[in-house]
């Protein structure tokens, strides 16, 4: 519990309508509470089971992730032996050319540039000074989505 003059130096992590209020009232309203995802999740899970069946959905996402990884690795001339397998069935890594996305900030800069130039949201990450493109596949993705990225991505990757 906060007491005394130090209490007025405490601020919520989320800036919201209550920010101008004194402590502790400024903690009472934390941003916009959007329950949509919580309410939609059960029906979404039922829909996938009813429409595809979870085993078939997982198999499709796994195969799509494999195909996408191959397409993008070929487009970038990436060596996939350095990334090994994936414990996440619908996710894959593709090593980026040396010198790209070597740290957290450089990863974000490249991710924003890819989004701005292609309209495609990607996940770029770095580990141990090396950049990687992290792919995810879901039922709403298609091979043509990854073909489009494979066509445009090499021209965007300059160290």
Secondary structure, DSSP 4 states (H G I P E B T S, - for coil): ---GGGGGG---SS--GGGGSPTTGGGS--S----HHHHHHHHHHHHHHHHT-HHHHHHHHHHHHHHHHHHHHHHHT--GGGT---SSTTEEEEEPPTTSS-SHHHHHHHHHHHHHHHS---EEEEETTEEEEEEE--TT--HHHHHHHHHHHHHH---
